[in-house]
Amino acid sequence: MVKTTNVEKVEKVAKVAKVAKVAKVAKVAKVAKVSATEKSQFIKEFLIKHKLVYKNVPEVLDGSEIPKKCVPIIYEAYKNGIFLDDTDDNIIALYYAMYYITKEHKENTLRWYRRSAELNNSIALNKLGNYYGDGSILHNSSICTAKGDKEDKRKIDFRKSYEHYARSASFGNSIGFLNLAKCYESGVGIARDRTKAIELYNTSAKLGNSSAMGMMGDLYYAGMCGLKKDIKMANKWYLKAVDFGDAFAMNNLGMSYYQGNGIDKDITKALELLNRSSDLGYFEATIQLATMYINGSEGVKKNPKKAVELLEQLVETGIVKAMVMLGKWYLRGYHIDKNYDRAFQLFEKASKMQHDDATTYLAECYRNGYGVEKNVEKAKKLEKVMTFREFMFGEAGLSP
């Protein structure tokens, strides 16, 4: 007898789902009695079968990666009780499905999060906490607010945000503990309790959450949340996070090594950590390296060409800080040849992204005809915009 694979088993359930009522299909799903191990195996087989790109971070989705015909399989399987456990594989597949359902059929992602949350899925609970706190879900709140969606009547509700994080944490989710700690630290949705916040950060860290480790490092570094400033302790926490592959911690520990701050100075280790952080996509590390290369510093030979290349890479990924920094270099001729055309392009792009410094420099370009036809009236309009922003939100903070 030929053994039926998990994929075939679930695809069969999905096929039945298309022609049967939900109640009837749910009954079929129960009869299937798919175990947690089989569920996990199904996902792995599914990903391989349909040549899907496996991602450790499910929020980062690319619509080109999944054929539309694959979506109903995951969708129907989940709807009928196949994906109910909290493993990474299952959640990733579920997020893929929800993304497509929302994008292609204008369905509401929130409905599926809520259904999953009702089943005590800790990741869904955490996502809903984000949603009620700042509207973010899958890093794209517009996904959840498709036209015609009558269910999405959300208003920022910090208490609900806190409650969802608390429920997520109650099921042992390290990110739930991390976000719950932030609530207690800042008094969001619950009375401020810094002692409780530290306790929760520690719990999240013990569960292997590198962000919590990095947060503990930051708190010790700055002497915040009731902790006494202790750079050595901060570095110990950064080192723990580095062991878990945390790019943010690599950058911070790298700078501690570079400056000899709370640790023996070691330029080689510093550059190794900064490069690792940069390779993992942490743009602040890339900017640190670019700054070292443009100026030339201890252990780093001056290399303006390399510095420009690093910033141009960030510009391509939309990092506005890199746009402004590189624009200033071209505008002032800072260790490189002046290039007004490129400077104007960078400032214009960054200004459209609401960067105050960029708008100020863009006005300078129009006023003096740098990289663009001189236009004093345009410059004045931009300066008025900056005057308004400074009046409403404080000083623009133009860096030299």
Buried (B, 14 or more C-beta within 10 A) or exposed (E): EEEEBBBBBBBEBBEBBEEBEEEEBBEBBEEBEBEEEBBBBBBBBBBEBBEBEEBEEBBEBEEEBBEEEBBBBBBBBBBBBBBBBBBBBBBBBBBBBBBBBBBEEEBBBBBBBBEBBEBBBBBBBBBBBBBBBEBEBBEBBEBBBBEEBEEBEBEEBBEBBBBBBBBBBBBEBBBBBBBBBBBBBBEBBBEEBBEBBBBBBBBBBEBEBBBBBBBBBBBBBEEEBEBEEBBEBBBBBBBBBBEBEBBBBBBBBBBBBBEEBBBEBBBEBBBBBBBBBBEBEBBBBBBBBBBBBBEEEEEBEEBBEBBBEBBBBBBEEEBBBBBBBBBBBBBEEBBBEBBBEBBBBBBBBBBEEEBBBBBBBBBBBBBBBBBBEEBEEBBEEBBEBBEEBBEEEEEBEEEE
